[in-house]
Amino acid sequence: MYHICSATERDYDELTEIWEDSVRATHHFLSEDDIAALRPLLRQCYMPALAVSVCRNAQGAALGFMGTGEGRLEMLFVAPAHFGCGVGRALVMQAIAHAGVRELDVNEQNPGASAFYQRLGFEVVGRSPLDGEGRPFPLLHMRLKQR
């Protein structure tokens, strides 16, 4: 069973490690320089600006986390050892139910992630050729389908 709770700044180092492991497993389009440049931004800019929630197991170990803001899922990362175990699904369902998440962006070059979100009821509603930092990593804009 998983427990999802709000993260605090004390959790950021642990979550940054999950982020890096997850990015290395899924974001093959990023170079080492890209990862090195993003790491301090995640820790110092992105996480403090969002409502960050962490998913922990019964022993208290962090398995994944998400960041939400203004009805959007801004980040979702799961430790690779827990891919396919329901951690990501639990976080997204929490985001939809409790943070009002209805939209997200996903890297087009990460087809596993876009397929995951489609399975959870999101659909592609647009595309941008650049990411939020203006780099050539296309984004798919997704919205939760109306029920």
ABEGO torsion letter per residue (X at the ends): XBBBBBBBAAAAAAAAAAAAAAAAAABAABBAAAAAAAAAAAAAAAAAABBBBBBBBAAGBBABBBBBBGGBBABBBBBAAABGAGAAAAAAAAAAAAAGBABBBBBAABAAAAAAAAAAGBBBAEBBABBAAGBBBBBBBBBBBBX
